[in-house]
Amino acid sequence: MGANLSTFWVFGDTASGAKLLLKIPAHDLVIRDAESNGYKVIEASAVIAAAHVVTLTYKFNGERYLLSSRKAGK
């Protein structure tokens, strides 16, 4: 990973203990107020080549977080 990235882990509670729901390398992680299947929508951002920022949005599908959208910009 680049120098500006860290790995973020998102866990959820289950009857048998904590479960890993999302693992993503990113520069910024934002937990939104909006929800998907009872869990918060998550946005992960990182700067890629030539100072372009990519923001990935993840939504919970009832079992785990899945990529919902990808937005690139400067």
Residue, then its C-alpha position, 0 to 999 in steps of 0.5 A: m500500500g502507499a504511504n497515505l493508506s491504512t487498512f480499516w476493519v469494520f466488525g459487527d456483533t453476532a450471536s457467536g461474537a464479532k464478525l468481520l464485515l469489511k476490510i478496506p485500505a483507504h486514506d479516509l473512512v466516513i461512516r454516513d448517517a444513511e443506513s442499508n439493512g440496519y447498518k451505516v453506509i460507509e465511504a472510503s477514499a484514497v488518492i491515486a495517480a496524478a492526484h485523483v481521488v477515488t471514493l468507494t461507497y459500501k452498503f450492507n446487504g444483510e450479511r456483509y458490506l458490498l461495493s455500491s458505487r465508485k466516484a473518481g475526481k480531482 
